[in-house]
Amino acid sequence: MVSTPTPPTSKLLILLSFFRALAGRPVRHWAPADPLPEEVAEGYEIGHDITLWRLPAGYVRVRERHVRFEDAVVDTPAAFRLPTLMADRRIGPWLTCTSWLIDHPEKTILVDTGEAPDFGSASYFAGTSPMLRRVYPRLIDCRVPKPQTLPRLLAAAGKNLEDIDQCVLSHLHSDHVANLGLLPSKTRVVLAEDETRHSVGSGRLLQKLPSDPDRLHFIEGNYDEPVFGTSHPLTEREDVRVVRTPGHTIGHSSVLIDLGDQQVLLAGDSAFSDQQLAEGSIPGVVESLSRTRRTYMKLEALTRVKPTVLLFSHDPENRQKLIARFPLRS
């Protein structure tokens, strides 16, 4: 695909729109919002004595270019990607910030923590840069009704925060790490080491990570994967593994649940939907275009290895995908 270079006049207009967005009000004040969806925690018996819980831990709405860049601007230089994104004032519908709870015979694993009710507050962004504190509320709008707080969702699944043995982070954007501070000190936090490295403009909230470095466990490639090359087992029977899916962020990871004759991939923000993956369209927030495209190829290859359910964090079709394959836990 060949994109049309952005002319100088367009670049000037984009920059003016970007600075107007930064100087303006947070998204929740300038864009009318639809009513929030009403969702509940649901468990699916996926086999091998594993229950996968879908936890709707808050909601986010983003600009249309956040979900996909038009062909004409997809190859915008990295320095211009955020201004081009924020120049778009078209806002989409509410999307679920999905966390996943894997109730495994060996342990309880939380994948991402969802959004927190205090999004946008001074305490929420404590320790971050002034620019990050300004950009986030002007880039996205997040809401967490009381029934969608992480402790209440866990209670609906028959668990509490103390039951979480491991928490796998797909990446360090706000709607995936906001509730890390709620987890007990015994919970191990698993992520890719390069996700913890500071990068200007990445939007990663490193300050949300535990201050105790002993709680952080970095992904190691010690299990051969036909598609991803290597993976990091989380269970003794090696049926739950972390795989690398970079692009959205440089250290983005996903969790593969191997059920023998089929598999489930908790794919984070590696894409927004199956349709986007099939089209090869690129979201507006990616750290690496080339790695995003390679990850797309690997996800498509994964579905050819054996029947695979791809579950993206913000995909409205997640519930339908799961119900079509697995019994809903009563």
C-alpha positions, 0 to 999 in steps of 0.5 A, spaced: 500 500 500 502 506 498 500 512 501 499 520 499 505 524 503 501 529 507 502 536 504 505 542 508 499 546 508 495 539 511 501 538 516 500 546 519 492 544 519 494 538 523 498 541 528 494 547 529 488 542 531 493 538 535 494 544 539 487 546 540 486 539 542 491 540 548 489 547 550 481 545 550 477 541 554 477 533 556 474 529 551 468 527 556 466 535 556 466 536 548 463 530 545 456 527 547 456 520 549 451 514 549 449 511 555 454 506 558 453 499 556 450 494 562 455 488 562 456 483 567 462 478 569 461 472 565 464 465 566 465 460 560 467 453 561 473 452 556 475 445 557 481 442 561 477 444 568 479 451 566 474 457 567 475 463 563 471 470 566 470 476 561 470 482 566 468 488 563 472 493 567 470 500 565 469 503 558 473 507 553 471 511 547 476 514 542 477 517 536 475 514 529 482 514 527 484 511 534 481 505 531 483 505 524 487 510 520 485 512 513 490 509 507 492 516 506 495 517 513 497 510 515 504 511 513 504 518 517 511 519 520 512 517 527 512 524 530 506 526 526 502 520 528 499 523 535 497 530 532 494 526 526 490 522 531 488 528 535 486 532 529 480 527 528 474 530 532 470 524 530 468 520 536 466 512 537 461 509 541 463 506 548 468 500 548 469 495 554 476 495 557 476 487 558 480 484 563 480 476 563 480 472 569 483 465 568 481 460 573 486 454 572 486 448 577 493 450 578 492 458 580 488 464 578 491 468 573 488 476 571 490 478 564 490 486 565 486 490 570 482 494 566 480 502 568 479 505 574 474 510 577 479 516 578 481 516 571 483 523 569 484 525 576 491 528 579 492 522 583 491 517 577 497 521 574 501 522 580 508 521 578 507 522 570 509 527 566 505 534 565 504 532 558 502 525 559 497 528 564 494 533 559 494 528 553 490 522 556 484 526 558 484 529 551 485 523 547 480 518 550 474 518 555 474 513 560 468 511 565 467 506 570 460 505 573 460 501 580 458 495 578 464 495 573 470 496 578 475 490 579 473 488 586 466 487 584 467 483 578 472 479 581 466 478 587 461 476 581 466 470 579 467 468 586 474 471 587 477 477 591 483 480 590 487 476 594 486 470 590 490 473 584 496 469 584 499 472 577 497 478 573 499 478 566 500 485 563 499 485 555 502 493 555 502 499 560 496 503 557 492 506 562 486 502 561 490 495 562 494 497 568 489 502 572 488 497 578 495 494 579 495 498 585 489 494 588 493 487 587 496 484 594 503 484 594 503 476 593 501 477 586 506 476 581 506 481 575 508 478 569 510 482 562 515 484 557 521 487 560 522 492 554 515 494 556 518 497 562 523 502 558 521 509 558 519 511 551 517 519 549 510 519 546 509 511 548 503 513 553 505 507 557 504 509 565 510 506 568 508 509 574 503 504 575 508 498 576 509 495 583 515 499 586 518 492 589 522 490 583 521 482 586 514 482 584 516 483 577 517 477 572 519 478 565 517 474 560 522 468 558 522 465 551 523 457 554 517 454 550 517 453 543 511 455 539 510 454 532 508 461 530 511 465 535 517 462 536 518 462 543 513 463 549 513 463 557 509 458 560 505 460 566 502 453 568 506 447 570 502 443 565 504 449 560 497 450 557 497 457 559 503 461 556 505 468 554 507 470 547 510 476 544 505 480 539 509 487 539 506 493 535 501 497 539 507 498 544 514 495 543 513 490 548 505 488 547 504 481 549 498 476 549 496 470 553 495 463 549 490 458 552 492 451 549 486 446 549 489 441 545 484 441 539 483 448 539 486 454 543 484 461 545 488 467 545 487 473 549 490 478 544 490 485 548 490 491 543 494 487 538 488 489 534 481 492 535 477 486 532 477 480 527 475 484 521 480 489 522 485 483 522 482 481 516 483 487 512 490 489 515 487 496 517 492 499 522 490 503 528 492 510 530 496 508 536 501 503 534 509 504 536 511 500 530 507 499 524 512 494 521 511 490 528 504 491 528 503 488 520 508 482 523 503 481 529 497 481 524 501 475 520 502 471 526 495 472 528 492 469 522 497 464 522 495 462 529 488 461 526 491 456 521 494 451 526 488 449 529 481 452 531 482 459 535 478 464 538 481 471 538 479 475 544 481 483 543 480 487 549 475 492 546 472 487 541 464 488 542 464 481 539 467 477 544 461 475 548 458 472 541 465 469 540 465 465 546 458 463 547 459 460 540 464 455 542 463 454 550 458 453 555 456 459 559 457 458 567 451 457 570 
